[in-house]
Amino acid sequence: MLCKEEPSRPLAATPSAAARYFCTASRGLERFLAEEVRAKLGAWEVEQISGKVFFTVDADLKQLKNLKCAERLFLLVKKLPPIQMPSYKGKGIHVAQKYVMGEPNKWLDVVSKWQSLWNLGKEHECTLEVTETGIERSTQQESSQTTKRPRLELDKPHTTAVDASLPGHYDPHSVNQGSTQNNVVMQTPPSPAKLLNPKSDGAVSYMPFRVSCRCSGKIAKKFTSQELGRAIGIALSRELGWKAELRNPMLEVYVHLNDIHCVVGIPILRLPLASRDYIKSAGLRSTVAWAMAYLCDIQVGSRVLDPMCGLGTILLEAAKEWPNAYYHGIDNTAIQLQMASVNVCFAKLESNIDLTRASVTELPLLTESIDIVICDIPFGKKFKITQDTKAMMPFILKEMVRVLRGDGTLVLLLSQELSLDIQQWQKPKSHQSNKGKLAVQEDGNPLPTKQSSEPIENVDVKDLAVAKNEQSEVKTEVLASLIPEGIFPVSLGVTEASIHRYKKIPIT
């Protein structure tokens, strides 16, 4: 697992070399991102709040781009307490301008750091093109797709462009902002010499920029994001001599105002970190898939199974981060498996990941042959949770537990409904309620009940009872085999879910 202790500041890190950053993250992933920046970057002064993680580090662009749990990466300009806005609207906008703008020298220092990151990162950059899925990839990437991976052998293991959807983009030269703001792609910054030539008054000579402003809470009831974004853009143009440009900005200024804080930052990359250049067809959100793999504590030589792999996103994230393990993907849908095979070939992970078509209730694997089972149980708009799904869950988990070795790890992504349902398995059964009992008269005879329109002979009560007893026995067997090690709520956008982590009890 990643180191969870707060590292001390490295001796080699000097105040001039280190910088303050923050990343946005999906709700529930902040703790994973905080642990990641400590372990990968040796960051210090790590602070996490809802949706964001702040940290200080001395790192280059290549190291920063290696973060897997972050959505977007920013250089922090300032983090302030919430603005106390006056009731008068005109005065409120003026207060917001001064509050966000602050000292011009602070802006010049951050922009200078932004430029130095890009200059140091030039040797690591290659020519990029945007694919049909909106993901940048190298023009040297092979377009041909290799053939599908062979079936798994059973007897031995094998080895969103910058977010232009935010409201409040400021461009004084554009009358119709709404028609263009969704088509903005930031250019690669030019050399620092072209931008950071100070005038006599200390302002930067040329900087095409735009403002992305987001408001929430009480301040959003008084002002729109467009109003405040425009006001902040005017202040930057006046104080620094920058030129507002919505269609082709070299720099974006991100402002988030709410009841908790005021955060101002500069995005470092054009695309979010969550847009992976090695995934052709995206399935599960990549940051959540990475967090699931992180919870598995994958070691060198571990045998990892995803028995409902879909497009293979979880396996791809795990194999990229922990390549010295063996990964197996199983799915019962031919189309899903074919797209997963394309993703594996596109990521050039054919030697790491094997794919097999089979049912999750009849896995073609030996008992206790897998070290880690990781699975996203399908749910959401595309896959509705039905009574049949709930009824099958005990049998699905039983098969996963069967192939998992003693002391192995099981990690599941479940909908809120399935999560609550499985948690109910662990609770002791209370005494039966009166709802399931027959009401009786004083003489002991049962009261007459309302007859169903369905003939009683059409309902096989015996079969229903047998099915319920079998299901109950399987639940008991599964619970007796697993030790719960944590439930982690996560957000998938409009859908809420939970990651469950279990350890299998070794059989003695």
C-alpha positions in Angstrom: 0.0 0.0 0.0 1.1 3.6 -0.4 2.7 5.4 2.4 0.2 7.2 4.6 2.6 9.2 6.8 3.2 12.8 6.2 6.7 13.1 4.7 9.0 15.8 5.9 10.3 18.4 3.5 13.2 17.0 1.4 16.6 18.7 2.2 17.1 19.3 -1.6 13.8 21.1 -2.0 14.2 24.9 -1.8 11.4 27.5 -1.5 12.2 28.6 -5.1 12.1 25.1 -6.5 9.0 23.9 -4.8 5.5 25.1 -5.7 2.0 24.8 -4.3 -0.4 22.7 -6.3 -3.9 21.3 -6.1 -5.9 18.6 -7.8 -9.6 18.1 -8.2 -10.9 14.6 -7.4 -14.2 12.8 -7.5 -16.0 12.8 -4.1 -14.7 10.0 -2.0 -11.3 9.7 -3.8 -9.6 12.6 -1.9 -8.0 10.3 0.7 -6.6 8.1 -2.1 -5.2 11.1 -4.0 -3.6 12.5 -0.8 -1.8 9.2 -0.2 -0.7 9.1 -3.8 0.9 12.5 -3.9 2.8 11.7 -0.7 4.0 8.3 -2.0 4.8 9.2 -5.6 5.9 12.9 -5.3 7.1 13.0 -1.7 4.7 16.0 -1.2 4.4 17.8 2.1 1.7 20.2 3.5 -0.9 17.9 2.1 -4.5 19.1 2.8 -7.7 17.5 1.5 -11.1 19.0 1.4 -14.2 17.9 -0.5 -13.3 17.6 -4.2 -9.8 18.9 -3.9 -6.3 18.0 -2.5 -3.6 20.7 -1.9 0.1 19.9 -1.6 3.6 21.3 -1.9 6.2 19.6 -4.0 9.4 20.0 -6.0 8.5 17.9 -9.1 8.8 18.2 -12.9 6.0 17.9 -15.4 6.6 14.2 -16.1 6.3 13.3 -12.4 3.1 15.4 -12.0 1.5 13.8 -15.0 2.0 10.3 -13.4 -0.8 11.0 -10.9 -3.7 8.6 -11.5 -6.3 9.5 -8.9 -6.6 13.2 -9.9 -9.1 14.7 -12.3 -7.3 17.9 -13.1 -4.0 19.5 -12.0 -3.5 23.1 -11.1 -0.8 25.5 -9.9 -2.3 27.2 -6.8 -2.4 31.0 -7.1 -4.3 31.5 -3.8 -6.6 29.8 -1.4 -8.6 32.2 0.8 -11.5 32.2 3.2 -15.0 32.8 1.6 -15.7 36.3 0.4 -18.0 38.4 2.6 -20.1 40.0 -0.2 -22.0 43.2 0.3 -25.6 43.3 -0.6 -25.2 46.0 -3.3 -24.4 44.1 -6.5 -22.0 46.7 -8.1 -19.9 47.0 -4.9 -19.9 43.2 -4.6 -18.3 42.7 -8.0 -15.7 45.3 -7.1 -14.9 43.5 -3.9 -14.6 40.2 -5.7 -12.2 41.7 -8.2 -9.9 43.0 -5.5 -10.2 39.8 -3.4 -9.2 37.5 -6.3 -6.6 39.7 -7.9 -4.5 40.5 -4.8 -0.8 41.3 -5.5 0.2 41.2 -9.2 3.6 39.8 -8.3 2.0 36.6 -7.0 0.4 36.0 -10.4 3.8 36.6 -12.2 5.5 34.1 -9.9 2.9 31.4 -10.6 3.0 32.0 -14.4 6.7 31.8 -14.4 6.5 28.5 -12.6 3.9 27.3 -15.1 6.2 28.2 -18.0 9.2 26.5 -16.4 7.2 23.3 -16.0 6.4 23.3 -19.7 9.9 24.2 -20.7 11.3 21.3 -18.6 8.6 19.0 -20.0 9.3 19.7 -23.7 11.8 16.8 -23.9 9.0 14.4 -22.7 6.3 15.7 -25.0 5.6 14.3 -28.5 3.3 15.4 -31.2 -0.3 14.7 -30.2 -3.5 14.3 -32.0 -7.1 14.0 -30.7 -8.8 10.7 -31.3 -12.5 10.3 -32.0 -13.0 9.6 -28.3 -11.4 13.0 -27.4 -8.3 11.4 -25.9 -4.9 12.7 -27.0 -2.4 10.1 -28.3 0.9 10.0 -30.1 0.8 10.3 -33.9 3.3 7.5 -34.0 0.8 5.2 -32.3 0.1 2.2 -34.5 -3.4 2.3 -35.9 -3.6 -1.4 -36.7 -5.3 -3.6 -34.1 -3.8 -6.9 -33.2 -5.8 -10.0 -32.9 -7.7 -11.0 -29.8 -5.9 -12.6 -26.9 -6.1 -16.3 -26.6 -8.1 -18.0 -23.9 -6.7 -18.2 -20.4 -4.9 -21.5 -19.7 -6.5 -23.1 -16.7 -3.6 -25.0 -15.3 -1.1 -22.2 -14.9 -1.1 -18.4 -14.6 -0.1 -16.0 -17.3 1.9 -13.5 -17.2 -12.6 16.3 -20.9 -9.7 19.2 -23.8 -9.5 21.6 -20.9 -12.8 21.7 -19.3 -14.6 24.3 -21.3 -17.9 23.5 -19.8 -17.3 25.6 -16.7 -19.4 28.7 -16.8 -18.0 32.2 -16.6 -15.4 32.3 -19.5 -14.5 36.0 -20.1 -13.9 37.4 -23.6 -14.6 41.1 -24.1 -14.2 40.6 -27.9 -16.9 37.9 -28.1 -20.6 38.8 -28.2 -21.9 35.3 -28.1 -19.9 33.4 -25.6 -22.1 30.4 -25.4 -21.5 29.4 -29.0 -17.8 29.0 -28.6 -16.9 28.1 -25.0 -17.4 24.4 -25.6 -14.8 24.3 -28.4 -11.8 25.8 -26.7 -8.5 23.9 -26.7 -5.5 25.6 -25.1 -2.4 25.9 -27.2 0.9 24.5 -26.0 2.6 27.4 -24.2 5.4 29.1 -26.2 8.8 29.6 -24.7 9.0 31.7 -21.5 11.2 34.3 -23.3 8.2 35.3 -25.5 5.8 35.8 -22.6 7.8 36.8 -19.6 9.4 40.0 -20.9 8.3 42.5 -18.3 7.4 46.0 -19.2 8.7 48.9 -17.2 5.6 48.7 -15.0 6.3 45.0 -14.2 3.4 43.5 -16.3 3.8 40.6 -18.7 4.0 41.9 -22.2 1.6 39.3 -23.8 -0.6 36.6 -22.4 -3.8 35.4 -24.2 -6.0 34.1 -21.4 -9.5 33.2 -20.3 -11.3 32.9 -17.0 -13.3 29.9 -15.9 -15.4 30.9 -12.9 -17.5 28.6 -10.8 -19.8 29.8 -8.0 -21.8 27.8 -5.5 -23.6 28.3 -2.2 -24.8 31.8 -1.0 -22.6 33.7 -3.5 -24.3 32.0 -6.4 -27.7 33.4 -5.3 -26.3 36.9 -5.6 -24.0 36.7 -8.7 -23.8 34.5 -11.8 -20.5 32.8 -12.7 -20.5 34.9 -16.0 -20.7 38.2 -14.1 -17.8 37.4 -11.7 -15.8 35.7 -14.5 -16.0 38.9 -16.6 -15.1 41.1 -13.7 -12.1 39.0 -12.8 -11.0 39.0 -16.4 -11.2 42.8 -16.6 -9.1 43.1 -13.5 -6.4 40.8 -14.9 -6.3 42.7 -18.1 -6.0 46.0 -16.4 -3.4 45.0 -13.8 -1.2 42.6 -15.8 -1.7 43.8 -19.4 -2.9 40.4 -20.5 -5.2 39.9 -23.5 -8.5 38.1 -23.0 -9.0 35.4 -25.7 -11.7 32.8 -25.4 -11.1 30.8 -28.6 -7.4 30.3 -28.4 -6.1 31.0 -24.9 -2.6 30.1 -23.8 -3.5 30.3 -20.2 -6.7 29.5 -18.3 -7.5 31.0 -14.9 -9.7 28.8 -12.7 -11.7 30.4 -10.0 -14.0 28.6 -7.5 -16.0 30.6 -5.1 -18.3 29.0 -2.4 -19.2 29.2 1.2 -16.1 27.4 2.4 -13.2 28.9 0.4 -12.1 30.9 -2.6 -9.6 28.9 -4.7 -7.7 30.4 -7.7 -5.5 28.3 -9.9 -3.9 27.8 -13.3 -4.4 24.4 -15.1 -1.1 22.9 -16.1 -2.3 20.5 -18.7 -4.8 20.9 -21.6 -6.6 17.6 -20.9 -7.6 16.3 -17.5 -5.2 13.7 -16.0 -8.2 11.4 -15.9 -8.2 11.3 -19.7 -5.9 8.4 -20.3 -4.0 8.3 -23.5 -3.7 4.5 -23.3 -7.4 3.7 -23.2 -9.2 3.7 -26.5 -12.8 3.1 -25.3 -13.5 4.3 -21.8 -15.7 2.2 -19.5 -15.6 2.8 -15.7 -14.2 6.2 -14.6 -10.4 5.7 -14.7 -9.8 7.4 -11.3 -12.2 5.0 -9.6 -10.7 2.0 -11.4 -7.3 3.0 -10.2 -8.5 3.5 -6.6 -10.0 0.0 -6.6 -6.7 -1.5 -7.9 -4.8 0.5 -5.2 -7.0 -1.1 -2.5 -6.0 -4.5 -3.7 -2.4 -4.1 -2.6 -1.0 -5.8 -5.8 2.4 -7.4 -5.3 5.0 -8.7 -7.8 3.7 -12.0 -9.2 0.1 -11.5 -7.9 -2.6 -13.2 -10.0 -5.4 -10.7 -10.4 -8.9 -11.6 -11.8 -11.7 -9.4 -12.9 -14.6 -11.8 -13.5 -16.9 -9.2 -15.1 -14.3 -7.1 -16.9 -16.5 -5.3 -19.4 -14.2 -3.0 -21.4 -11.2 -3.9 -19.1 -10.7 -0.5 -17.6 -9.8 -1.8 -14.1 -7.3 -4.3 -15.5 -5.7 -1.6 -17.7 -5.3 0.8 -14.8 -3.9 -2.0 -12.6 -1.5 -3.3 -15.3 -0.2 0.2 -16.0 0.5 1.0 -12.4 1.6 -2.5 -11.2 3.0 -4.2 -14.4 4.8 -7.1 -12.6 1.6 -9.1 -12.0 -0.6 -11.4 -14.0 -4.0 -10.2 -15.0 -7.1 -12.2 -16.2 -10.3 -10.7 -17.5 -13.5 -12.7 -17.9 -16.8 -11.6 -19.4 -19.9 -13.4 -20.8 -20.7 -10.8 -23.4 -18.8 -11.2 -26.7 -19.1 -7.5 -27.7 -17.7 -6.3 -24.4 -14.9 -8.8 -24.5 -14.0 -7.7 -28.1 -13.8 -4.1 -27.0 -11.7 -5.0 -24.0 -9.3 -6.9 -26.4 -9.0 -3.7 -28.5 -8.2 -1.7 -25.4 -5.6 -4.2 -24.3 -3.9 -4.1 -27.7 -4.1 -0.3 -27.9 -2.4 0.0 -24.5 0.2 -2.6 -25.6 -0.5 -4.8 -22.6 -1.0 -8.1 -24.4 1.7 -9.7 -22.4 0.1 -8.6 -19.1 -3.6 -9.3 -19.6 -5.4 -12.4 -20.8 -9.1 -12.4 -21.7 -11.6 -15.3 -21.6 -15.3 -15.6 -22.3 -17.2 -17.4 -19.5 -20.0 -16.9 -16.9 -19.2 -15.3 -13.6 -21.2 -18.1 -11.9 -19.0 -20.8 -13.6 -15.5 -19.5 -13.7 -13.1 -21.8 -15.6 -10.5 -21.5 -12.9 -9.1 -23.8 -10.3 -10.2 -23.4 -6.6 -7.9 -21.0 -4.7 -5.9 -20.2 -7.8 -6.2 -16.4 -7.7 -4.6 -13.9 -5.3 -6.9 -10.9 -5.9 -10.4 -10.6 -7.3 -11.5 -7.2 -8.3 -14.9 -6.5 -9.9 -17.3 -3.7 -10.9 -20.7 -5.3 -10.5 -22.7 -3.7 -13.4 -25.3 -1.0 -12.4 -26.5 2.4 -13.5 -28.7 3.5 -16.4 -27.4 0.8 -18.7 -27.6 -2.0 -16.2 -30.7 -1.9 -14.0 -30.6 -3.6 -10.6 -33.4 -6.1 -10.7 -34.7 -8.7 -8.2 -33.0 -11.3 -10.3 -29.7 -9.4 -9.9 -30.1 -9.4 -6.1 -31.0 -13.0 -6.1 -27.9 -13.9 -8.1 -25.5 -11.9 -5.9 -24.9 -14.7 -3.3 -24.0 -17.2 -6.1 -21.8 -14.7 -7.9 -19.8 -13.9 -4.7 -19.6 -17.6 -3.9 -17.8 -18.3 -7.1 -15.5 -15.4 -6.6 -14.6 -16.7 -3.1 -14.1 -20.2 -4.5 -11.3 -19.2 -6.8 -9.7 -16.8 -4.3 -6.9 -18.2 -2.2 -6.9 -18.0 1.5 -5.8 -14.6 2.8 -6.6 -13.2 -0.7 -8.3 -9.8 -1.3 -11.7 -9.2 -2.8 -12.6 -5.6 -4.0 -16.1 -4.8 -5.3 -17.7 -1.7 -6.7 -21.4 -1.8 -5.9 -24.3 0.5 -6.3 -25.8 2.0 -3.2 -28.7 -0.4 -3.4 -26.5 -3.5 -3.7 -24.1 -2.2 -1.0 -26.9 -1.8 1.5 -28.3 -5.2 0.5 -24.9 -7.0 1.2 -24.5 -5.1 4.4 -27.8 -6.5 5.5 -26.4 -10.0 5.2 -24.0 -9.3 8.0 -26.7 -8.2 10.4 -28.2 -10.9 12.7 -31.8 -11.7 11.8 -34.2 -10.2 14.2 -37.3 -12.0 15.4 -40.0 -12.4 12.8 -42.4 -9.6 12.5 -46.2 -10.1 12.7 -46.4 -9.3 9.0 -45.2 -12.8 8.1 -47.5 -14.6 10.6 -51.1 -15.7 10.2 -53.6 -13.8 12.3 -55.7 -16.0 14.6 -59.1 -15.6 16.2 -59.8 -16.1 19.9 -60.7 -19.8 19.3 -57.3 -20.4 17.7 -58.5 -20.7 14.1 -56.9 -18.4 11.5 -58.7 -15.3 10.3 -60.1 -15.3 6.8 -57.7 -13.6 4.4 -58.2 -11.9 1.1 -58.0 -14.3 -1.8 -55.5 -13.6 -4.6 -56.9 -13.5 -8.1 -54.1 -15.9 -9.1 -55.0 -19.6 -8.5 -53.0 -21.0 -5.6 -52.0 -24.0 -7.6 -50.1 -21.8 -10.1 -47.7 -20.7 -7.3 -45.1 -23.3 -6.5 -44.6 -22.5 -2.8 -42.2 -25.4 -2.3 -39.9 -24.2 -5.1 -39.8 -20.7 -3.6 -39.0 -22.0 -0.2 -36.2 -24.2 -1.5 -34.8 -21.3 -3.5 -34.9 -19.0 -0.4 -33.2 -21.6 1.8 -30.5 -22.2 -0.8 -29.9 -18.5 -1.1 -29.7 -18.1 2.7 -27.2 -21.0 2.9 -25.0 -19.4 0.2 -25.1 -16.0 2.0 -24.0 -17.7 5.2 -21.2 -19.5 3.5 -19.9 -16.4 1.8 -20.0 -14.4 5.0 -18.2 -17.1 6.9 -15.4 -16.9 4.3 -14.8 -13.2 4.2 -13.6 -10.5 6.7 -14.9 -7.0 5.8 -12.0 -4.5 5.7 -13.8 -1.3 4.8 -16.5 0.4 2.7 -15.5 3.5 0.7 -18.3 5.7 -0.8 -17.3 7.2 -4.2 -19.0 9.4 -6.7 -19.4 8.4 -10.4 -20.9 11.8 -11.4 -24.6 11.5 -11.1 -24.4 8.0 -9.6 -23.2 7.2 -6.1 -21.5 3.9 -5.3 -19.3 2.2 -2.7 -16.1 0.2 -2.9 -16.1 -2.9 -0.6 -12.9 -4.5 0.5 -12.7 -8.0 2.0 -10.0 -10.5 3.0 -10.6 -14.2 2.6 -10.2 -16.3 5.8 -7.5 -18.9 5.3 -8.8 -22.5 5.3 -7.1 -24.5 8.0 
